[in-house]
Amino acid sequence: MGGWQDYVRKVVPYTPGEQPKRADIIKLNTNENPYPPAPGVEQALRAVEADALRRYPDPLVSDLVHAIAEFYRVEDAQVFVGVGSDDVLAMIFLTFFNGDKPIIFPDITYSFYDVWAQLFRIPYEQLPLDEDFKIREEDYIRPNGGVIFPNPNAPTGELMPLAQIERIIAANPDVIVVVDEAYIDFGGESALPLIDRYENLIVVQTFSKSRSMAGSRIGYAISNPKIIQYLNDVKYSFNSYTMDCVTIALGVAAVRDRAYLEETTEKIIRTREWTKGQLRELGFVFGDSKSNFIFARHPEISGTALFEALREAGIYVRHFSKPERINEYLRITVGTDEEMERFIAFLREYIA
Ligand SMILES: *Cc1c(COP(=O)(O)O)cnc(C)c1O
């Protein structure tokens, strides 16, 4: 074996949910949106001319930055755009988590955080959620190198009240606190209003879930201009043309349609609450998810068995075998009414 093997940056990669090739699958395994993107997105796509591809895209992504800034009523200088929020989060880790103290995040959370920490050699500590899968506020008030958590948390769907988030931010003035709001549009209260009051806060959101554009890869961070500048400096030192010109145009069209966002997220929330009622009748146990998925277990049926049976029936959900505390749970993405009716019908039959 060559000595170079000692110098490989080894990492255990993040495992994304399965993307089946078959079209007849009821796909409730990756928290995608069951509705199409806003109608303007399709128009923008049709308007694309191949000739535009001759040129490099705008490295500043100015049109999309401006559209997002307008939507959230902030300055353009407060918005950073990346290729999915995964890209945004990775840039945040690289830019701000360079101390000696461990960064902290929950033990049960988005499983990309520990992957980036390992990749970038950032020390980290995972703090156990309480019995009800809630983040323990007091755990986040201690010396650390940075704080990150999703709100609502994934895969639990638990929403932390804004007052509690504010106390965590206020207690950590010397480090960056990142609130990953991938699911905030499904009934949560965003931490965005706090960015004017706390210079250590970064709020990250994505077009993948509520705006139904997981395939386009658009994510963004909103913070103060100084933080955004630091992020851009790192981004332009890494790869300056990350977002292609077509995606920029589609993103602008999507973000301009506030009414469509509200209409489709409300629909998903209604379907989620209906599904919760059905699952409760069937004996499932779960928390009060405020996201576009439900994290549930059945006291008498093993998570693995149920996952396999659903899969056999062409219904894909997500099952995490690790950590052990969640291996009886299934994470079920909220689909259309029809998809959820078929999902529930299968369960009724299976459980009977
Ligand atoms: C889905 C998700 C993301 C990443 O989404 P992108 O598709 O990369 O924008 C980030 N954080 C959490 C908690 C997620 O669930």
The ligand as an SDF file (V2000), in Angstrom:
LIG
                    3D

 15 15  0  0  0  0  0  0  0  0999 V2000
  -33.7190   18.8240    3.4880 C   0  0  0  0  0  0  0  0  0  0  0  0
  -32.8640   19.4510    4.5340 C   0  0  0  0  0  0  0  0  0  0  0  0
  -31.7710   20.2560    4.2120 C   0  0  0  0  0  0  0  0  0  0  0  0
  -31.1740   20.3640    2.8360 C   0  0  0  0  0  0  0  0  0  0  0  0
  -31.9360   20.7260    1.8640 O   0  0  0  0  0  0  0  0  0  0  0  0
  -31.3690   21.1350    0.4390 P   0  0  0  0  0  0  0  0  0  0  0  0
  -32.1490   20.3120   -0.4890 O   0  0  0  0  0  0  0  0  0  0  0  0
  -29.8960   20.8840    0.3730 O   0  0  0  0  0  0  0  0  0  0  0  0
  -31.6930   22.5820    0.3720 O   0  0  0  0  0  0  0  0  0  0  0  0
  -31.0830   20.8750    5.2250 C   0  0  0  0  0  0  0  0  0  0  0  0
  -31.4330   20.7090    6.5010 N   0  0  0  0  0  0  0  0  0  0  0  0
  -32.4530   19.9260    6.8550 C   0  0  0  0  0  0  0  0  0  0  0  0
  -32.7830   19.7630    8.2810 C   0  0  0  0  0  0  0  0  0  0  0  0
  -33.1860   19.2620    5.8830 C   0  0  0  0  0  0  0  0  0  0  0  0
  -34.1570   18.4410    6.2370 O   0  0  0  0  0  0  0  0  0  0  0  0
  1  2  1  0
  2  3  1  0
  2 14  2  0
  3  4  1  0
  3 10  2  0
  4  5  1  0
  5  6  1  0
  6  7  2  0
  6  8  1  0
  6  9  1  0
 10 11  1  0
 11 12  2  0
 12 13  1  0
 12 14  1  0
 14 15  1  0
M  END
$$$$
